[in-house]
Amino acid sequence: MSTTNRNLNRLANEKSPYLLQHADNPVDWYPWGEEAFKKAREENKLIFLSVGYSTCHWCHVMAHESFENENIAKIMNENFVNVKVDREVQPDVDRMYMIFVQSMTGGGGWPMSVFLTPELYPVFGGTYFPPKDQYGRAGFPSLLNQMATLWKEKGEEMKKAGAEAIESLRQFSYKKNTDQITPSLNMKAAHKLHQYFTQAFDDDEGGFDGKSEPKFPTPVQFHFLLRHYYYTLADLGKAEERFAIMSIQEIKERGQTLGIDFKDCENEAQFLKKLQTVVDSRKKAAEKDLDMVKFTLKKIAMGGIHDHVGNGFHRYSTDKYWHIPHFEKMLYDQAQLLMSYAEVYLITKDEYYAEVARDIIKYVERDLRDHEGAGFYSAEDADSYPHDGAEHKLEGAFAVWEASEIQEILEDKNSEIFSYHFGVEPNGNVDPRKDIQGELKEKNVLIERHTPEETAEKFKISLDEVKAILAESKEKLAKYRFEKRPKPHRDDKILTSWNGLMISALARAYDALRDEKYLDLAEGAARFIKDRLYNPDEKKLLRSFREEPGKVEGFVDDYSYLIEGLLDLYQSTFNESYLSWAIDLQDQQIKLFYDEQGGGGFFNVGEDKKDILIRLKDDHDGAEPSANSVSVSNLLRLGNIIDNSDYTSKAEQTLKYFFGRMDKSPFAMPAMAANLMLYMKGIKQIIIVGPEQETIVQQYIDTIRKRFIPNKFLLKAKEDGQVLNERCGMIKGILESGESTPSVHICENFTCGLPINNVHELERKLAEL
């Protein structure tokens, strides 16, 4: 293929924004598929696999330095079959070879660069490679030439080594979990994880990586800590009630459930004193859970990782102060952070967290929503042109400010107040050590250096005046930014999995903040997926949509995240069609991905994926929760709702499959640990009886929704219910009894309490859960 005729690049026919970014490279790129594999086999060439995504900064750097270089492209085209993969569209390919790269180099990231044999065995891999040799490290051209020579001279040895590498990874993936299957689940892993977070907490800046950098906002950690907080306080309250009416001997026996040893106590007074000491200590530890989350979320919201002018959050902070971000914005970050801020608002009723939640939704609705189809786009790029006509993009150009710009856009007094509050410096506020490429010189990344109260004190004006000036100033700067600056690239593919996360977050935000618009956004996304990315005949999902549905079928996270979103959406709407769809998807997920033979858990891909050499069971809760973690929650909730013992059994078996690893490394599995607690504590079904239009029924619903009860599932008994009347024993029993008076039933373990007929009694009962 000619390296000068760029019209022949095969990626021009693809839909992925990432692949299209490389459509005019002189490299003879192939998409992942049999055409490339066949060429490699027929010509006996190594495959060079490059994996990234469209908003990846270092992917852009390597593309500009190497893939746009005619000389480097010539080496690639003559010696390799070159394959491009969008990791967001094909996470199965990315995950399989990322494990290889991590095992080989001790690290990973994107762009990911891997050399494969024609049989798809990996033989060498890494991430970004520079275009020239430097610091004793081979540059990309040197590496290409070395690999081409090795393949010609030692091709059979490389094939053997690659096959052995795959087999080792397969055995490791299987062994790390199956060796640790345990028949007995307990809370020790959750308590161990609480201790880990307490010890790893950064008391100065928040977060749970000590004082190291970079800092990632990892909502799965908040998710766990908020649940550990709730369950610990609930257990202590119940324990105190029980101990108040027990004999000393009973206290001895029951105290063991809290891990209290009473052997040194000689009388009742000593028993009670020791009990109170332990209870007070546990309460303090629970409050620490909440305090750590509140403090971290506030630091993140004040930091430069938060786009104070354009709303929403950037991917992560390159420093330990949450100040200098990597400027891309991802849908999955917005969704999970939205859920965290909404949940903390539910617990604290602090309007600060509600305002941040609204800020996230404002960004997502404005910049990531497909207004025609109502699905949500994937991301916005870190890089953009600094001005119209610029030749090169710069990281953060859309988001950063020179002090002179702020002075020009804002009035003098307002500029002074704004600059003080947001840490604006005349020569920029970016640490040069965090600006490797010199793109942020003399720029300011806005960070709240002072609270509104401190700013009011500094300028001797009222707090209300400060808030008004800051709000007006942000509006002016936003107007300038959106009208004058070239916008960053937007990855406008719509992923089923990430939309599932956003549906869930919006439904929960609606419950907490009571804004109907949030519910409309969630339902619009659900309709989009059902209309465009779901085959109702086969009951299967597709992975992505851009201009038209993609060809890649859904992976396990597409199913698990969407099911979670539908379950939350049902609780916000009481529309049983969401439950019905969730059940169909759960059955399909089990059919496609559940491991019936190997001890439980879900594979990431179906059995028919022949180009994936290892079927993995992901367990790591990182930037997103693992599909296995989310599936445990889905199965427990659905199993309890529709009396499906097979669902609950599979949830239990999945927990048991991963329990050994969770017990050893709980910090890697916070979402799984949270759902272990959900399993141990049980689902509380709260059933509403009576017409929704009646005021008292709405009061019941509002009373329930305004409380943070992570193990509740809110249900509505309806005469015309299409799912619950047949499949939920509790609702079936209530309806058959002829009960029609507006009331609430709290049910657990397939048994319901007496009907609750007034709001005050309901509040008292909810406080006891």
C-alpha positions in Angstrom: 0.0 0.0 0.0 1.3 3.5 -0.8 2.1 5.6 2.2 1.2 8.8 0.4 -2.3 7.9 -0.8 -4.2 8.3 2.4 -7.6 7.7 0.8 -6.9 3.9 1.0 -6.8 3.8 4.8 -9.4 1.2 5.8 -10.4 3.1 9.0 -12.2 5.7 6.9 -15.1 3.2 6.7 -15.4 2.8 10.5 -17.8 4.6 12.9 -15.6 4.8 16.0 -14.4 8.4 16.5 -11.0 7.0 17.6 -10.5 4.9 14.5 -11.7 7.8 12.3 -9.0 10.0 13.9 -6.5 7.7 12.3 -8.2 7.4 8.9 -5.8 9.8 7.2 -2.6 8.3 8.7 -0.1 6.9 6.2 -0.2 3.7 8.2 -2.1 0.9 6.5 -4.4 0.4 9.5 -6.9 -2.5 9.7 -9.8 -2.7 12.2 -9.7 -5.7 14.5 -11.1 -8.6 12.5 -10.6 -11.6 10.3 -9.3 -9.5 7.3 -6.3 -8.4 9.3 -5.7 -11.9 10.9 -5.9 -13.6 7.5 -3.4 -11.2 6.0 -1.0 -11.8 8.9 -1.3 -15.6 8.4 -0.9 -15.5 4.7 2.1 -13.1 4.8 3.5 -14.5 8.0 3.8 -11.1 9.6 3.5 -9.9 13.2 0.5 -7.9 14.0 1.1 -4.5 15.6 -1.9 -3.8 17.8 -2.5 -0.2 18.9 -5.4 0.4 21.4 -6.6 3.7 22.7 -9.6 6.0 22.7 -10.5 9.3 21.1 -10.1 11.6 24.1 -6.7 10.1 25.2 -4.0 12.8 25.3 -1.0 10.5 25.0 -2.8 8.6 22.2 -2.8 11.9 20.3 0.8 12.5 21.1 2.0 9.1 19.7 -0.3 9.5 16.7 1.2 12.9 15.8 4.8 11.8 16.5 4.7 8.4 14.9 1.5 7.4 13.0 1.5 10.6 11.0 5.2 10.2 10.1 5.7 8.9 6.6 9.0 7.2 7.4 7.7 5.4 10.5 4.6 4.4 8.6 6.8 2.9 5.9 8.5 0.6 8.4 5.1 -0.4 9.9 3.5 -1.1 6.5 6.4 -3.2 5.2 6.9 -5.4 8.2 3.6 -5.6 10.1 -0.2 -5.9 9.8 -1.3 -2.8 11.7 -4.5 -3.0 13.7 -6.3 -0.2 15.5 -8.8 -0.8 18.4 -11.1 1.6 20.3 -10.9 0.2 23.8 -14.3 1.6 24.6 -16.0 -0.2 21.8 -14.0 -3.4 22.2 -13.0 -3.7 25.9 -12.6 -7.4 25.5 -9.5 -7.0 23.2 -8.2 -4.2 25.4 -8.5 -6.2 28.7 -6.9 -9.4 27.4 -3.8 -7.7 26.1 -3.6 -5.1 28.9 -3.2 -8.0 31.4 -0.3 -9.2 29.3 1.3 -5.7 29.2 0.9 -5.3 32.9 2.4 -8.7 33.7 5.3 -7.9 31.4 6.1 -4.3 32.3 4.5 -3.9 35.8 2.2 -1.1 34.4 -0.2 -0.3 31.8 -2.2 2.5 30.1 -3.1 4.1 26.8 -2.1 4.1 24.1 -1.4 0.4 24.4 1.1 -1.1 21.9 1.3 -4.8 21.6 3.0 -7.1 19.0 1.0 -10.3 18.2 1.7 -13.4 16.2 -0.7 -14.3 13.4 -2.4 -16.6 16.0 -3.0 -13.5 18.2 -0.5 -14.5 20.8 1.2 -11.5 22.4 5.0 -11.4 22.3 5.9 -7.9 23.4 4.0 -4.9 24.6 4.1 -1.5 26.2 2.3 1.8 26.2 3.5 5.1 24.6 6.8 4.9 22.7 8.6 8.1 21.7 9.6 8.7 18.0 13.4 8.6 18.8 15.8 6.7 21.1 16.3 8.6 24.3 17.5 8.1 27.9 18.7 4.6 27.0 15.2 3.6 25.8 14.4 2.5 22.3 12.3 4.8 20.3 9.3 3.5 18.3 11.2 3.1 14.9 14.0 1.2 16.6 11.5 -1.1 18.4 9.8 -1.8 15.1 13.0 -2.8 13.4 14.1 -4.9 16.3 10.7 -6.8 16.3 10.8 -7.3 12.6 14.3 -8.8 12.8 13.4 -11.0 15.7 10.4 -12.3 13.9 12.4 -13.2 10.8 15.1 -14.9 12.8 13.2 -16.5 15.7 9.6 -16.5 14.6 8.8 -20.1 15.8 10.4 -19.4 19.2 8.3 -16.2 19.5 5.1 -18.2 18.6 5.9 -20.7 21.3 6.7 -18.0 23.9 3.4 -16.2 23.0 1.4 -19.3 23.3 3.0 -20.0 26.7 2.2 -16.4 27.8 -1.4 -16.8 27.0 -1.6 -20.1 28.8 0.1 -18.6 31.8 -2.4 -15.7 31.8 -5.3 -18.2 31.5 -4.1 -20.3 34.4 -3.4 -17.2 36.5 -6.8 -15.8 35.8 -8.5 -19.1 36.7 -6.3 -19.9 39.7 -6.3 -16.6 41.5 -10.0 -17.0 42.2 -10.8 -20.8 42.2 -8.1 -21.5 44.7 -9.8 -19.2 47.1 -13.5 -20.3 46.9 -14.9 -20.3 50.4 -18.2 -21.8 51.6 -18.6 -19.2 54.3 -19.3 -15.5 53.7 -18.7 -13.0 56.5 -18.1 -9.3 57.1 -14.4 -9.4 57.8 -13.4 -8.3 54.4 -15.6 -5.2 54.7 -14.2 -4.3 58.1 -10.7 -4.8 56.8 -11.4 -2.5 53.9 -12.8 0.1 56.2 -9.5 0.0 58.2 -7.5 0.2 54.9 -9.3 3.4 53.8 -8.9 4.9 57.3 -5.2 4.3 57.2 -4.7 5.4 53.6 -6.8 8.6 53.9 -5.1 11.9 53.1 -6.2 14.1 56.0 -5.0 17.2 54.2 -6.4 16.8 50.7 -8.8 13.9 50.8 -8.6 10.7 48.8 -7.3 7.3 49.7 -3.8 7.0 48.2 -2.1 8.7 51.1 -0.3 11.8 49.9 0.8 10.4 46.6 -0.1 11.6 43.1 -1.8 11.6 40.7 -5.2 11.6 42.5 -8.2 9.9 41.0 -11.8 10.5 42.1 -12.8 6.8 42.5 -16.5 6.7 43.4 -16.5 3.0 44.1 -14.6 3.9 47.2 -17.3 6.4 48.3 -19.9 3.8 47.5 -18.4 1.3 49.9 -17.7 3.8 52.7 -21.2 5.3 52.7 -22.7 1.8 53.0 -20.3 0.7 55.7 -21.3 3.9 57.6 -25.0 3.1 57.3 -24.8 -0.6 58.1 -22.4 -0.1 61.1 -24.7 2.5 62.7 -27.8 0.3 62.0 -26.1 -2.7 63.6 -25.0 -0.7 66.7 -28.5 0.7 67.2 -30.1 -2.7 67.1 -27.4 -4.1 69.4 -28.0 -1.4 72.0 -31.7 -2.2 71.9 -31.0 -5.9 72.4 -28.5 -5.5 75.1 -30.8 -3.2 77.1 -33.2 -6.1 77.8 -30.7 -9.0 78.1 -29.2 -10.8 81.0 -25.5 -10.8 81.5 -25.2 -14.3 80.1 -27.1 -13.3 77.0 -24.9 -10.2 76.6 -21.9 -12.5 76.8 -23.3 -14.6 74.0 -24.6 -11.8 71.8 -21.6 -9.6 72.4 -19.6 -12.0 70.2 -21.6 -10.9 67.2 -20.0 -7.4 67.6 -16.6 -8.9 68.4 -16.7 -7.9 72.0 -15.0 -10.1 74.6 -16.5 -9.9 78.0 -14.4 -12.5 79.8 -12.7 -9.9 82.1 -16.0 -8.4 83.2 -17.2 -9.5 86.7 -20.5 -7.6 87.1 -23.2 -5.9 85.2 -21.7 -2.5 85.5 -18.5 -3.6 84.0 -20.4 -5.3 81.2 -22.3 -2.2 80.4 -19.3 0.0 80.6 -17.3 -2.2 78.2 -20.3 -2.4 75.9 -20.7 1.4 75.8 -17.0 1.8 75.1 -17.1 -0.5 72.2 -20.3 1.0 70.8 -18.9 4.5 71.1 -15.8 3.4 69.3 -17.7 1.8 66.5 -19.9 4.8 66.1 -16.9 7.0 65.8 -15.4 4.7 63.2 -18.7 4.9 61.2 -18.8 8.7 61.4 -15.2 8.6 60.1 -16.5 6.8 57.0 -18.9 9.6 56.3 -16.4 12.4 57.2 -13.8 11.0 54.8 -16.3 10.9 51.9 -17.6 14.4 52.7 -14.1 15.9 53.0 -12.9 14.2 49.8 -15.9 15.2 47.7 -15.6 18.8 48.9 -11.9 18.9 48.1 -12.6 17.5 44.6 -15.4 20.0 44.1 -13.2 22.9 45.1 -10.3 21.7 43.1 -9.2 22.3 39.5 -10.4 18.9 38.6 -13.9 20.5 38.8 -14.6 22.7 35.8 -15.9 25.7 37.7 -16.9 27.6 34.6 -18.0 24.8 32.2 -19.4 22.4 34.9 -18.7 18.7 35.4 -15.4 17.0 36.3 -12.2 16.2 34.5 -10.7 12.7 34.6 -8.1 13.0 37.3 -5.6 15.3 39.0 -1.9 15.1 38.1 -1.0 16.5 41.5 -2.0 15.7 45.1 -4.1 18.9 45.5 -6.8 18.0 43.0 -5.6 21.1 41.1 -4.0 20.4 37.7 -6.3 17.9 35.9 -5.9 15.7 32.9 -8.6 17.6 31.1 -10.7 15.0 29.4 -14.2 14.5 30.7 -15.7 11.0 30.8 -19.4 10.1 31.0 -18.7 7.3 33.5 -17.0 9.8 35.9 -19.9 12.2 35.7 -22.4 9.4 36.4 -20.7 7.9 39.4 -19.7 11.2 41.0 -23.3 12.4 40.5 -24.5 9.3 42.5 -21.9 10.0 45.3 -22.9 13.7 45.7 -26.6 12.8 45.7 -26.1 10.2 48.3 -24.1 12.4 50.6 -26.8 15.0 50.2 -29.4 12.4 51.3 -27.4 11.7 54.4 -26.4 15.2 55.4 -29.1 17.4 53.8 -26.2 19.8 53.1 -27.1 21.9 50.1 -23.5 22.1 49.0 -23.5 18.5 47.7 -26.9 19.0 46.0 -25.5 22.0 44.1 -22.5 20.0 42.9 -24.9 17.2 41.8 -26.9 19.8 39.8 -23.7 21.1 38.3 -22.8 17.7 36.9 -26.3 17.2 35.4 -26.1 20.6 33.8 -22.8 19.6 32.1 -24.1 16.2 30.9 -27.4 17.6 29.6 -25.7 20.4 27.7 -22.5 18.8 26.4 -22.9 15.0 26.4 -26.6 14.5 25.4 -27.7 13.5 21.9 -30.8 15.7 21.8 -32.4 13.8 18.9 -32.0 10.4 20.4 -31.6 11.3 24.1 -28.7 9.0 24.7 -25.5 10.2 26.2 -22.1 10.6 24.4 -19.0 9.1 25.8 -16.5 11.9 26.5 -14.9 15.3 25.7 -11.2 15.5 24.8 -8.4 16.9 26.9 -6.9 18.7 23.9 -8.3 21.5 21.8 -7.1 24.4 19.6 -6.1 27.5 21.6 -7.8 29.7 19.0 -9.3 29.7 15.6 -6.7 29.0 13.0 -4.2 27.3 15.4 -2.3 24.5 13.8 -1.9 22.3 16.9 -4.1 21.4 19.8 -3.0 21.9 23.4 -4.1 20.1 26.5 -6.5 22.1 28.6 -6.7 25.0 26.1 -10.5 25.2 26.3 -10.5 25.3 30.1 -7.5 27.4 31.3 -7.2 31.2 31.7 -4.6 33.9 31.6 -5.0 36.5 34.4 -5.3 39.3 31.8 -8.2 37.5 30.1 -10.1 37.4 33.4 -9.4 41.0 34.1 -10.6 41.9 30.6 -13.8 39.9 30.8 -14.8 40.8 34.3 -15.2 44.3 35.9 -12.2 45.4 37.9 -13.6 44.8 41.4 -15.3 41.5 40.4 -12.0 40.4 38.7 -10.1 41.0 41.9 -12.6 39.1 44.0 -12.9 36.2 41.5 -9.1 35.9 41.2 -8.6 35.8 44.9 -11.3 33.2 45.4 -10.1 31.0 42.5 -6.3 31.3 43.0 -5.6 33.2 39.8 -1.9 34.4 39.6 -0.5 37.0 37.2 2.1 34.5 35.8 -0.2 31.5 36.0 -0.8 29.0 38.9 0.4 25.8 37.2 3.4 24.1 38.7 5.9 23.7 35.8 6.6 20.1 37.0 3.0 19.3 36.1 3.3 20.8 32.7 5.7 18.5 31.0 5.1 19.8 27.5 4.9 23.4 28.4 1.3 23.8 27.3 0.1 25.5 30.5 2.7 28.2 30.9 1.3 31.4 32.3 -2.1 29.7 32.5 -4.4 29.4 35.5 -6.5 26.4 36.4 -9.3 27.7 38.6 -9.2 26.2 42.1 -11.2 27.5 45.1 -8.3 28.6 47.3 -10.8 30.2 49.7 -14.3 29.6 51.0 -17.0 32.1 50.2 -16.9 33.1 53.9 -13.1 33.8 53.7 -13.6 35.8 50.5 -16.3 37.8 52.1 -14.1 38.6 55.1 -11.2 39.5 52.8 -13.2 42.1 50.8 -15.4 43.2 53.7 -18.7 42.4 51.8 -21.6 40.1 52.7 -21.6 36.4 51.9 -24.6 36.9 49.6 -22.6 39.5 47.6 -19.7 37.2 47.2 -21.9 34.4 46.0 -23.6 36.7 43.5 -20.3 38.1 42.2 -18.8 34.6 41.7 -22.0 33.3 40.0 -22.1 36.3 37.7 -18.4 36.1 36.9 -18.6 32.4 36.1 -21.5 33.1 33.7 -19.5 35.7 31.9 -16.5 33.5 31.6 -18.6 30.6 30.4 -20.2 32.8 27.7 -16.7 33.9 26.6 -15.4 30.4 26.5 -18.2 28.9 24.6 -18.4 31.7 22.1 -14.8 32.5 21.5 -12.8 29.3 21.9 -12.8 26.2 19.7 -14.5 23.4 21.5 -12.6 20.2 22.2 -13.4 17.1 20.2 -16.4 15.2 21.5 -16.5 11.4 21.3 -20.1 11.1 20.2 -20.5 7.4 20.3 -23.1 6.2 22.7 -22.1 3.2 24.9 -24.8 1.0 26.4 -22.8 0.4 29.6 -22.0 4.0 30.4 -25.5 5.1 29.6 -26.7 2.5 32.1 -24.5 4.1 34.8 -26.0 7.5 33.9 -29.6 6.2 34.0 -28.9 4.9 37.5 -27.3 8.1 38.7 -30.1 10.3 37.2 -32.8 8.2 38.8 -31.1 8.4 42.2 -30.5 12.2 41.7 -34.2 12.5 41.0 -35.1 10.7 44.2 -32.8 12.9 46.2 -33.4 16.3 44.6 -37.0 15.9 43.2 -36.4 17.5 39.9 -38.6 16.0 37.2 -36.1 16.9 34.5 -33.7 14.4 35.8 -36.2 11.7 35.5 -37.0 12.8 31.9 -33.3 12.5 31.1 -33.0 9.0 32.6 -36.1 7.8 30.8 -34.9 9.3 27.5 -31.7 7.4 27.7 -33.5 4.2 28.5 -35.8 4.6 25.5 -32.8 5.3 23.3 -31.0 2.1 24.2 -34.2 0.1 23.8 -35.0 1.6 20.4 -31.5 1.6 19.0 -29.3 -0.9 20.8 -31.6 -3.8 21.8 -32.9 -6.7 19.8 -36.3 -7.6 21.5 -36.5 -10.9 19.5 -33.2 -12.2 20.7 -33.2 -10.1 23.9 -29.7 -9.0 23.2 -27.8 -5.7 23.5 -25.4 -4.0 21.2 -22.3 -2.2 22.6 -22.4 1.1 20.8 -24.2 3.6 18.6 -22.8 6.3 16.3 -24.9 7.3 13.4 -26.2 3.8 13.4 -26.0 0.8 15.7 -22.5 -0.8 15.9 -21.7 -4.4 15.0 -20.2 -5.4 18.3 -22.6 -7.2 20.6 -22.9 -6.2 24.2 -20.5 -7.3 26.9 -21.2 -8.3 30.4 -20.9 -4.7 31.7 -23.4 -3.5 29.1 -26.0 -5.9 30.7 -25.1 -5.4 34.3 -24.9 -1.6 34.2 -28.1 -1.2 32.3 -30.0 -3.7 34.6 -28.9 -1.6 37.5 -30.1 1.5 35.8 -33.5 0.0 35.1 -33.9 -1.2 38.6 -33.3 2.3 39.9 -35.5 3.8 37.2 -38.4 1.5 38.3 -38.1 2.8 41.9 -38.3 6.4 40.6 -41.3 5.8 38.3 -43.0 2.5 39.4 -43.2 1.7 35.7 -43.1 -2.1 35.6 -41.9 -2.2 32.0 -38.5 -1.3 33.4 -38.6 -4.3 35.7 -39.8 -6.6 32.9 -36.9 -5.5 30.7 -34.4 -5.9 33.5 -35.6 -9.5 34.1 -35.2 -10.3 30.3 -31.7 -8.8 30.4 -30.7 -10.6 33.5 -31.8 -13.9 32.0 -29.8 -13.2 28.9 -26.7 -12.1 30.9 -26.8 -15.4 32.8 -27.2 -17.3 29.5 -24.3 -15.6 27.8 -21.8 -15.0 30.5 -22.4 -16.9 33.8 -19.9 -19.7 34.6 -22.1 -22.6 35.6 -19.2 -25.1 35.5 -16.3 -23.2 37.1 -17.7 -22.1 40.5 -19.7 -19.0 39.6 -19.1 -15.5 38.4 -19.5 -13.8 35.0 -17.1 -13.9 32.1 -16.5 -10.6 30.3 -17.3 -12.1 26.9 -19.6 -14.8 25.5 -18.4 -18.3 24.7 -18.6 -17.7 21.0 -15.9 -15.0 20.9 -13.3 -16.9 19.0 -10.8 -14.0 18.6 -10.6 -13.6 22.4 -8.1 -16.2 23.7 -8.9 -15.8 27.3 -12.4 -15.4 28.8 -11.8 -13.3 31.9 -13.9 -12.7 35.1 -13.2 -9.1 36.0 -13.1 -8.4 39.7 -11.3 -5.1 39.9 -13.4 -2.1 40.9 -11.5 0.8 39.5 -12.6 3.8 37.4 -15.8 1.8 37.0 -17.2 -1.0 39.2 -16.6 -4.5 37.9 -19.5 -6.1 36.1 -19.4 -9.0 38.7 -19.8 -6.5 41.6 -22.8 -4.8 40.0 -24.3 -8.2 39.0 -24.3 -9.4 42.6 -26.4 -6.3 43.6 -28.7 -6.8 40.6 -29.3 -10.5 41.3 -29.9 -9.9 45.0 -32.4 -7.1 44.3 -34.2 -8.9 41.5 -34.2 -12.2 43.3 -35.9 -10.7 46.3 -38.4 -8.8 44.2 -39.7 -11.7 42.0 -39.0 -14.5 44.5 -36.3 -16.0 42.2 -34.1 -18.3 44.3 -31.9 -19.0 41.2 -30.9 -15.3 41.1 -30.1 -15.1 44.8 -28.2 -18.4 44.6 -26.0 -17.0 41.7 -25.4 -13.8 43.6 -24.2 -15.9 46.6 -22.0 -18.1 44.4 -20.4 -15.1 42.7 -19.6 -13.6 46.1 -18.1 -17.0 47.2 -16.1 -17.2 44.0 -14.4 -13.9 44.6 -14.4 -14.0 48.4 -10.9 -15.3 48.8 -9.4 -12.5 46.6 -11.6 -9.9 48.3 -10.4 -11.1 51.7 -6.8 -10.8 50.7 -7.1 -7.6 48.7 -10.3 -5.8 49.6 -9.0 -2.4 48.5 -9.2 -3.7 44.9 -12.8 -4.6 45.2 -14.8 -2.0 47.2 -18.0 -2.4 45.2 -17.9 -6.1 45.7 -17.3 -5.5 49.4 -20.3 -3.2 49.5 -22.5 -5.9 47.9 -21.1 -8.5 50.3 -22.6 -6.2 53.0 -25.9 -6.0 51.0 -26.0 -9.8 51.0 -25.3 -10.1 54.7 -27.8 -7.5 55.7 -30.6 -8.5 53.3 -32.9 -6.5 51.1 -35.7 -4.5 52.7 -38.8 -4.4 50.4 -40.8 -1.3 51.1 -44.2 -1.6 49.5 -46.5 1.3 48.9 -50.3 0.6 48.8 -52.8 3.1 47.5 -53.4 5.5 44.6 -50.3 7.7 43.8 -52.5 10.7 43.3 -53.6 10.7 47.0 -51.6 13.2 49.1 -50.9 10.7 51.9 -49.4 8.2 49.4 -47.1 10.9 48.0 -46.1 11.8 51.5 -45.2 8.2 52.1 -43.1 8.0 49.0 -41.3 11.3 49.7 -40.6 10.2 53.3 -38.9 7.0 52.0 -37.0 8.7 49.2 -35.5 11.4 51.4 -33.7 8.8 53.5 -30.4 7.0 52.6 -31.3 3.3 53.0 -28.9 1.4 50.7 -30.5 -2.0 51.1 -34.1 -0.9 50.5 -36.1 -1.6 47.3 -39.2 0.6 46.9 -42.2 -1.1 45.3 -45.7 0.0 44.4 -48.7 -2.4 44.6 -51.0 -1.9 41.6 -54.1 -3.7 40.6 -53.0 -3.7 37.0 -49.4 -4.6 37.7 -48.0 -6.8 34.9 -44.9 -8.2 36.6 -45.2 -7.8 40.4 -48.8 -9.2 40.7 -47.6 -12.5 39.3 -44.0 -12.7 40.5 -43.7 -10.9 43.8 -45.3 -12.9 46.6 -45.5 -10.0 49.0 -47.4 -7.8 46.6 -49.6 -10.7 45.5 -50.5 -11.4 49.1 -51.3 -7.7 49.8 -53.6 -7.4 46.8 -55.3 -10.7 47.5 -56.1 -9.6 51.0 -58.2 -6.8 49.5 -56.2 -4.1 51.3 -56.8 -0.7 49.7 -56.2 1.9 52.4 -53.1 3.9 51.7 -50.3 2.3 53.7 -46.7 1.1 53.7 -45.4 -2.5 54.3 -41.8 -3.1 55.2 -40.9 -6.7 54.3 -37.8 -8.9 54.7 -37.1 -12.6 54.2 -40.5 -12.9 52.5 -42.4 -11.7 55.6 -44.1 -8.3 55.8 -44.7 -6.2 58.9 -48.1 -4.8 59.8 -49.3 -1.9 57.6 -48.1 1.5 58.5 -50.8 4.1 58.2 -49.2 7.5 59.1 -46.1 9.4 58.2 -44.8 9.6 61.8 -44.9 5.9 62.3 -43.3 5.4 58.9 -40.4 7.7 59.9 -39.9 5.8 63.1 -39.9 2.4 61.4 -37.4 3.7 58.7 -35.1 4.9 61.4 -35.0 1.4 62.8 -33.9 -0.3 59.6 
